[in-house]
Every structure is written in C-alpha cells, then in structure tokens.
Amino acid sequence: MPETDDDRTVRFSLTNLIQMWRQTLNQDAVVEIILSKCENWFLIWIYLNSLTSLNYLNSRDEVQG
C-alpha cells in the first residue's frame, strides 16, 4: 500500500522535532543548568542529612545524659 502524504508529513515533523531536541540537549547552557540543579539538590540533601544526624546525636545524648 503506497504511503500517503500525511504519513510522510507526520514522520518528517517528528524527525525534525527529535533533531531539534537533540540539538538543544547538546548545548552547553542546557547541560550547565541541569548540572547546577543536580548540585543544588545534592547540597540540600547533605544539609538535611546533617540536620537528621544532629537530631539523632542530641536525642542520644539526652537519653544517656
């Protein structure tokens, strides 16, 4: 069964969209933003873990104290 023009148009549009998405991901600015956000979340995680550890140590000292 021969392809219709609609099928080719949809495939062409999808191919262009994927290509634009890849080009966007290859840009240094996008990579820097993603890494920056990961670093921020990592720092928040460290901070929250330090609070949890301090609370644990304080509660342990109160029980022993």
Phi and psi restraints in degrees (range 20) as a CNS / XPLOR table:
assign (resid 1 and name C) (resid 2 and name N)
       (resid 2 and name CA) (resid 2 and name C) 1.0 -68.7 20.0 2
assign (resid 2 and name N) (resid 2 and name CA)
       (resid 2 and name C) (resid 3 and name N) 1.0 150.3 20.0 2
assign (resid 2 and name C) (resid 3 and name N)
       (resid 3 and name CA) (resid 3 and name C) 1.0 -71.9 20.0 2
assign (resid 3 and name N) (resid 3 and name CA)
       (resid 3 and name C) (resid 4 and name N) 1.0 146.5 20.0 2
assign (resid 3 and name C) (resid 4 and name N)
       (resid 4 and name CA) (resid 4 and name C) 1.0 -92.1 20.0 2
assign (resid 4 and name N) (resid 4 and name CA)
       (resid 4 and name C) (resid 5 and name N) 1.0 162.7 20.0 2
assign (resid 4 and name C) (resid 5 and name N)
       (resid 5 and name CA) (resid 5 and name C) 1.0 -63.4 20.0 2
assign (resid 5 and name N) (resid 5 and name CA)
       (resid 5 and name C) (resid 6 and name N) 1.0 -33.0 20.0 2
assign (resid 5 and name C) (resid 6 and name N)
       (resid 6 and name CA) (resid 6 and name C) 1.0 -62.7 20.0 2
assign (resid 6 and name N) (resid 6 and name CA)
       (resid 6 and name C) (resid 7 and name N) 1.0 -42.5 20.0 2
assign (resid 6 and name C) (resid 7 and name N)
       (resid 7 and name CA) (resid 7 and name C) 1.0 -60.5 20.0 2
assign (resid 7 and name N) (resid 7 and name CA)
       (resid 7 and name C) (resid 8 and name N) 1.0 -44.8 20.0 2
assign (resid 7 and name C) (resid 8 and name N)
       (resid 8 and name CA) (resid 8 and name C) 1.0 -66.8 20.0 2
assign (resid 8 and name N) (resid 8 and name CA)
       (resid 8 and name C) (resid 9 and name N) 1.0 -37.0 20.0 2
assign (resid 8 and name C) (resid 9 and name N)
       (resid 9 and name CA) (resid 9 and name C) 1.0 -65.5 20.0 2
assign (resid 9 and name N) (resid 9 and name CA)
       (resid 9 and name C) (resid 10 and name N) 1.0 -43.8 20.0 2
assign (resid 9 and name C) (resid 10 and name N)
       (resid 10 and name CA) (resid 10 and name C) 1.0 -63.1 20.0 2
assign (resid 10 and name N) (resid 10 and name CA)
       (resid 10 and name C) (resid 11 and name N) 1.0 -45.1 20.0 2
assign (resid 10 and name C) (resid 11 and name N)
       (resid 11 and name CA) (resid 11 and name C) 1.0 -64.2 20.0 2
assign (resid 11 and name N) (resid 11 and name CA)
       (resid 11 and name C) (resid 12 and name N) 1.0 -41.1 20.0 2
assign (resid 11 and name C) (resid 12 and name N)
       (resid 12 and name CA) (resid 12 and name C) 1.0 -63.3 20.0 2
assign (resid 12 and name N) (resid 12 and name CA)
       (resid 12 and name C) (resid 13 and name N) 1.0 -43.2 20.0 2
assign (resid 12 and name C) (resid 13 and name N)
       (resid 13 and name CA) (resid 13 and name C) 1.0 -64.8 20.0 2
assign (resid 13 and name N) (resid 13 and name CA)
       (resid 13 and name C) (resid 14 and name N) 1.0 -41.8 20.0 2
assign (resid 13 and name C) (resid 14 and name N)
       (resid 14 and name CA) (resid 14 and name C) 1.0 -65.6 20.0 2
assign (resid 14 and name N) (resid 14 and name CA)
       (resid 14 and name C) (resid 15 and name N) 1.0 -41.5 20.0 2
assign (resid 14 and name C) (resid 15 and name N)
       (resid 15 and name CA) (resid 15 and name C) 1.0 -62.0 20.0 2
assign (resid 15 and name N) (resid 15 and name CA)
       (resid 15 and name C) (resid 16 and name N) 1.0 -43.3 20.0 2
assign (resid 15 and name C) (resid 16 and name N)
       (resid 16 and name CA) (resid 16 and name C) 1.0 -63.5 20.0 2
assign (resid 16 and name N) (resid 16 and name CA)
       (resid 16 and name C) (resid 17 and name N) 1.0 -40.7 20.0 2
assign (resid 16 and name C) (resid 17 and name N)
       (resid 17 and name CA) (resid 17 and name C) 1.0 -62.9 20.0 2
assign (resid 17 and name N) (resid 17 and name CA)
       (resid 17 and name C) (resid 18 and name N) 1.0 -44.4 20.0 2
assign (resid 17 and name C) (resid 18 and name N)
       (resid 18 and name CA) (resid 18 and name C) 1.0 -63.7 20.0 2
assign (resid 18 and name N) (resid 18 and name CA)
       (resid 18 and name C) (resid 19 and name N) 1.0 -41.6 20.0 2
assign (resid 18 and name C) (resid 19 and name N)
       (resid 19 and name CA) (resid 19 and name C) 1.0 -63.7 20.0 2
assign (resid 19 and name N) (resid 19 and name CA)
       (resid 19 and name C) (resid 20 and name N) 1.0 -43.1 20.0 2
assign (resid 19 and name C) (resid 20 and name N)
       (resid 20 and name CA) (resid 20 and name C) 1.0 -64.0 20.0 2
assign (resid 20 and name N) (resid 20 and name CA)
       (resid 20 and name C) (resid 21 and name N) 1.0 -39.1 20.0 2
assign (resid 20 and name C) (resid 21 and name N)
       (resid 21 and name CA) (resid 21 and name C) 1.0 -63.4 20.0 2
assign (resid 21 and name N) (resid 21 and name CA)
       (resid 21 and name C) (resid 22 and name N) 1.0 -42.8 20.0 2
assign (resid 21 and name C) (resid 22 and name N)
       (resid 22 and name CA) (resid 22 and name C) 1.0 -64.0 20.0 2
assign (resid 22 and name N) (resid 22 and name CA)
       (resid 22 and name C) (resid 23 and name N) 1.0 -42.1 20.0 2
assign (resid 22 and name C) (resid 23 and name N)
       (resid 23 and name CA) (resid 23 and name C) 1.0 -62.8 20.0 2
assign (resid 23 and name N) (resid 23 and name CA)
       (resid 23 and name C) (resid 24 and name N) 1.0 -38.8 20.0 2
assign (resid 23 and name C) (resid 24 and name N)
       (resid 24 and name CA) (resid 24 and name C) 1.0 -64.2 20.0 2
assign (resid 24 and name N) (resid 24 and name CA)
       (resid 24 and name C) (resid 25 and name N) 1.0 -42.8 20.0 2
assign (resid 24 and name C) (resid 25 and name N)
       (resid 25 and name CA) (resid 25 and name C) 1.0 -67.3 20.0 2
assign (resid 25 and name N) (resid 25 and name CA)
       (resid 25 and name C) (resid 26 and name N) 1.0 -25.9 20.0 2
assign (resid 25 and name C) (resid 26 and name N)
       (resid 26 and name CA) (resid 26 and name C) 1.0 -80.3 20.0 2
assign (resid 26 and name N) (resid 26 and name CA)
       (resid 26 and name C) (resid 27 and name N) 1.0 -9.8 20.0 2
assign (resid 26 and name C) (resid 27 and name N)
       (resid 27 and name CA) (resid 27 and name C) 1.0 -73.3 20.0 2
assign (resid 27 and name N) (resid 27 and name CA)
       (resid 27 and name C) (resid 28 and name N) 1.0 138.8 20.0 2
assign (resid 27 and name C) (resid 28 and name N)
       (resid 28 and name CA) (resid 28 and name C) 1.0 -61.2 20.0 2
assign (resid 28 and name N) (resid 28 and name CA)
       (resid 28 and name C) (resid 29 and name N) 1.0 -36.6 20.0 2
assign (resid 28 and name C) (resid 29 and name N)
       (resid 29 and name CA) (resid 29 and name C) 1.0 -61.6 20.0 2
assign (resid 29 and name N) (resid 29 and name CA)
       (resid 29 and name C) (resid 30 and name N) 1.0 -41.6 20.0 2
assign (resid 29 and name C) (resid 30 and name N)
       (resid 30 and name CA) (resid 30 and name C) 1.0 -65.0 20.0 2
assign (resid 30 and name N) (resid 30 and name CA)
       (resid 30 and name C) (resid 31 and name N) 1.0 -42.9 20.0 2
assign (resid 30 and name C) (resid 31 and name N)
       (resid 31 and name CA) (resid 31 and name C) 1.0 -62.7 20.0 2
assign (resid 31 and name N) (resid 31 and name CA)
       (resid 31 and name C) (resid 32 and name N) 1.0 -42.6 20.0 2
assign (resid 31 and name C) (resid 32 and name N)
       (resid 32 and name CA) (resid 32 and name C) 1.0 -63.1 20.0 2
assign (resid 32 and name N) (resid 32 and name CA)
       (resid 32 and name C) (resid 33 and name N) 1.0 -40.6 20.0 2
assign (resid 32 and name C) (resid 33 and name N)
       (resid 33 and name CA) (resid 33 and name C) 1.0 -63.3 20.0 2
assign (resid 33 and name N) (resid 33 and name CA)
       (resid 33 and name C) (resid 34 and name N) 1.0 -45.6 20.0 2
assign (resid 33 and name C) (resid 34 and name N)
       (resid 34 and name CA) (resid 34 and name C) 1.0 -63.0 20.0 2
assign (resid 34 and name N) (resid 34 and name CA)
       (resid 34 and name C) (resid 35 and name N) 1.0 -45.4 20.0 2
assign (resid 34 and name C) (resid 35 and name N)
       (resid 35 and name CA) (resid 35 and name C) 1.0 -63.8 20.0 2
assign (resid 35 and name N) (resid 35 and name CA)
       (resid 35 and name C) (resid 36 and name N) 1.0 -38.6 20.0 2
assign (resid 35 and name C) (resid 36 and name N)
       (resid 36 and name CA) (resid 36 and name C) 1.0 -62.4 20.0 2
assign (resid 36 and name N) (resid 36 and name CA)
       (resid 36 and name C) (resid 37 and name N) 1.0 -44.1 20.0 2
assign (resid 36 and name C) (resid 37 and name N)
       (resid 37 and name CA) (resid 37 and name C) 1.0 -64.8 20.0 2
assign (resid 37 and name N) (resid 37 and name CA)
       (resid 37 and name C) (resid 38 and name N) 1.0 -40.0 20.0 2
assign (resid 37 and name C) (resid 38 and name N)
       (resid 38 and name CA) (resid 38 and name C) 1.0 -63.2 20.0 2
assign (resid 38 and name N) (resid 38 and name CA)
       (resid 38 and name C) (resid 39 and name N) 1.0 -41.6 20.0 2
assign (resid 38 and name C) (resid 39 and name N)
       (resid 39 and name CA) (resid 39 and name C) 1.0 -64.0 20.0 2
assign (resid 39 and name N) (resid 39 and name CA)
       (resid 39 and name C) (resid 40 and name N) 1.0 -41.9 20.0 2
assign (resid 39 and name C) (resid 40 and name N)
       (resid 40 and name CA) (resid 40 and name C) 1.0 -61.8 20.0 2
assign (resid 40 and name N) (resid 40 and name CA)
       (resid 40 and name C) (resid 41 and name N) 1.0 -45.2 20.0 2
assign (resid 40 and name C) (resid 41 and name N)
       (resid 41 and name CA) (resid 41 and name C) 1.0 -64.3 20.0 2
assign (resid 41 and name N) (resid 41 and name CA)
       (resid 41 and name C) (resid 42 and name N) 1.0 -36.8 20.0 2
assign (resid 41 and name C) (resid 42 and name N)
       (resid 42 and name CA) (resid 42 and name C) 1.0 -64.5 20.0 2
assign (resid 42 and name N) (resid 42 and name CA)
       (resid 42 and name C) (resid 43 and name N) 1.0 -42.7 20.0 2
assign (resid 42 and name C) (resid 43 and name N)
       (resid 43 and name CA) (resid 43 and name C) 1.0 -65.2 20.0 2
assign (resid 43 and name N) (resid 43 and name CA)
       (resid 43 and name C) (resid 44 and name N) 1.0 -39.0 20.0 2
assign (resid 43 and name C) (resid 44 and name N)
       (resid 44 and name CA) (resid 44 and name C) 1.0 -63.0 20.0 2
assign (resid 44 and name N) (resid 44 and name CA)
       (resid 44 and name C) (resid 45 and name N) 1.0 -42.4 20.0 2
assign (resid 44 and name C) (resid 45 and name N)
       (resid 45 and name CA) (resid 45 and name C) 1.0 -61.3 20.0 2
assign (resid 45 and name N) (resid 45 and name CA)
       (resid 45 and name C) (resid 46 and name N) 1.0 -44.0 20.0 2
assign (resid 45 and name C) (resid 46 and name N)
       (resid 46 and name CA) (resid 46 and name C) 1.0 -61.7 20.0 2
assign (resid 46 and name N) (resid 46 and name CA)
       (resid 46 and name C) (resid 47 and name N) 1.0 -44.8 20.0 2
assign (resid 46 and name C) (resid 47 and name N)
       (resid 47 and name CA) (resid 47 and name C) 1.0 -60.3 20.0 2
assign (resid 47 and name N) (resid 47 and name CA)
       (resid 47 and name C) (resid 48 and name N) 1.0 -47.2 20.0 2
assign (resid 47 and name C) (resid 48 and name N)
       (resid 48 and name CA) (resid 48 and name C) 1.0 -65.0 20.0 2
assign (resid 48 and name N) (resid 48 and name CA)
       (resid 48 and name C) (resid 49 and name N) 1.0 -37.3 20.0 2
assign (resid 48 and name C) (resid 49 and name N)
       (resid 49 and name CA) (resid 49 and name C) 1.0 -67.5 20.0 2
assign (resid 49 and name N) (resid 49 and name CA)
       (resid 49 and name C) (resid 50 and name N) 1.0 -35.6 20.0 2
assign (resid 49 and name C) (resid 50 and name N)
       (resid 50 and name CA) (resid 50 and name C) 1.0 -67.1 20.0 2
assign (resid 50 and name N) (resid 50 and name CA)
       (resid 50 and name C) (resid 51 and name N) 1.0 -37.4 20.0 2
assign (resid 50 and name C) (resid 51 and name N)
       (resid 51 and name CA) (resid 51 and name C) 1.0 -64.0 20.0 2
assign (resid 51 and name N) (resid 51 and name CA)
       (resid 51 and name C) (resid 52 and name N) 1.0 -42.8 20.0 2
assign (resid 51 and name C) (resid 52 and name N)
       (resid 52 and name CA) (resid 52 and name C) 1.0 -62.3 20.0 2
assign (resid 52 and name N) (resid 52 and name CA)
       (resid 52 and name C) (resid 53 and name N) 1.0 -42.4 20.0 2
assign (resid 52 and name C) (resid 53 and name N)
       (resid 53 and name CA) (resid 53 and name C) 1.0 -65.0 20.0 2
assign (resid 53 and name N) (resid 53 and name CA)
       (resid 53 and name C) (resid 54 and name N) 1.0 -41.6 20.0 2
assign (resid 53 and name C) (resid 54 and name N)
       (resid 54 and name CA) (resid 54 and name C) 1.0 -64.7 20.0 2
assign (resid 54 and name N) (resid 54 and name CA)
       (resid 54 and name C) (resid 55 and name N) 1.0 -42.2 20.0 2
assign (resid 54 and name C) (resid 55 and name N)
       (resid 55 and name CA) (resid 55 and name C) 1.0 -61.4 20.0 2
assign (resid 55 and name N) (resid 55 and name CA)
       (resid 55 and name C) (resid 56 and name N) 1.0 -40.5 20.0 2
assign (resid 55 and name C) (resid 56 and name N)
       (resid 56 and name CA) (resid 56 and name C) 1.0 -64.7 20.0 2
assign (resid 56 and name N) (resid 56 and name CA)
       (resid 56 and name C) (resid 57 and name N) 1.0 -45.4 20.0 2
assign (resid 56 and name C) (resid 57 and name N)
       (resid 57 and name CA) (resid 57 and name C) 1.0 -64.8 20.0 2
assign (resid 57 and name N) (resid 57 and name CA)
       (resid 57 and name C) (resid 58 and name N) 1.0 -41.3 20.0 2
assign (resid 57 and name C) (resid 58 and name N)
       (resid 58 and name CA) (resid 58 and name C) 1.0 -64.2 20.0 2
assign (resid 58 and name N) (resid 58 and name CA)
       (resid 58 and name C) (resid 59 and name N) 1.0 -43.0 20.0 2
assign (resid 58 and name C) (resid 59 and name N)
       (resid 59 and name CA) (resid 59 and name C) 1.0 -67.8 20.0 2
assign (resid 59 and name N) (resid 59 and name CA)
       (resid 59 and name C) (resid 60 and name N) 1.0 -34.5 20.0 2
assign (resid 59 and name C) (resid 60 and name N)
       (resid 60 and name CA) (resid 60 and name C) 1.0 -67.7 20.0 2
assign (resid 60 and name N) (resid 60 and name CA)
       (resid 60 and name C) (resid 61 and name N) 1.0 -40.8 20.0 2
assign (resid 60 and name C) (resid 61 and name N)
       (resid 61 and name CA) (resid 61 and name C) 1.0 -64.9 20.0 2
assign (resid 61 and name N) (resid 61 and name CA)
       (resid 61 and name C) (resid 62 and name N) 1.0 -37.9 20.0 2
assign (resid 61 and name C) (resid 62 and name N)
       (resid 62 and name CA) (resid 62 and name C) 1.0 -65.4 20.0 2
assign (resid 62 and name N) (resid 62 and name CA)
       (resid 62 and name C) (resid 63 and name N) 1.0 -38.0 20.0 2
assign (resid 62 and name C) (resid 63 and name N)
       (resid 63 and name CA) (resid 63 and name C) 1.0 -68.6 20.0 2
assign (resid 63 and name N) (resid 63 and name CA)
       (resid 63 and name C) (resid 64 and name N) 1.0 -41.6 20.0 2
assign (resid 63 and name C) (resid 64 and name N)
       (resid 64 and name CA) (resid 64 and name C) 1.0 -76.0 20.0 2
assign (resid 64 and name N) (resid 64 and name CA)
       (resid 64 and name C) (resid 65 and name N) 1.0 -31.5 20.0 2
